[in-house]
Amino acid sequence: MLNPFSLFELPVQFSVDTTLLSERYLSLQKSLHPDNFVAHSAQEQRLAMQKSAEINDALQVLKNPILRAEAIIQYYTNAEQDVEQKSTNDVTFLMQQMEWREKLEEIEAEKNEDELSAFTSEIENIQQSILMQLEKELNEQQWAQASLTTDKLRFIKKLMVEIEQVEEKLFDY
């Protein structure tokens, strides 16, 4: 994929102007609308569709802080990241993950909505803290550390999905 930042003519940085991103997205998609290519050749129509798909993919990267961080790291380091092969060596964070999962299991078993609400707030605060840490590391071009922080953020995102699932179960009763 092309560099998503250059596709939208945005600076390669973690902080993204979402209003400008939306405006450029709409402008690009409008220029590639199928109605604009009715009189063109099949190849030109296909190329417009491909370009439109690239724009959609780039938008998803720029809207997602994890994918955006990975795109920045790849842009500056030229290193492809294989998420499936990654594992963290941060034993402290691994232990913290286990504690959080156990706590979520307890909350689910006890069907404690108040505890779930407090736990959700705690994880959301941690997520915000990790996002700020990630932005700082990217701004300071600490690529290896930013990559590790991105891994933490990926875990937090998965944990938030699990919390939502527990929440749905509790409120179905």
Secondary structure as GFF3:
##gff-version 3
##sequence-region A 1 173
A	DSSP	alpha_helix	4	7	.	.	.	ID=ss1
A	DSSP	alpha_helix	18	31	.	.	.	ID=ss2
A	DSSP	three_ten_helix	34	37	.	.	.	ID=ss3
A	DSSP	alpha_helix	42	63	.	.	.	ID=ss4
A	DSSP	alpha_helix	65	77	.	.	.	ID=ss5
A	DSSP	three_ten_helix	83	85	.	.	.	ID=ss6
A	DSSP	alpha_helix	91	110	.	.	.	ID=ss7
A	DSSP	alpha_helix	113	139	.	.	.	ID=ss8
A	DSSP	alpha_helix	143	172	.	.	.	ID=ss9
###
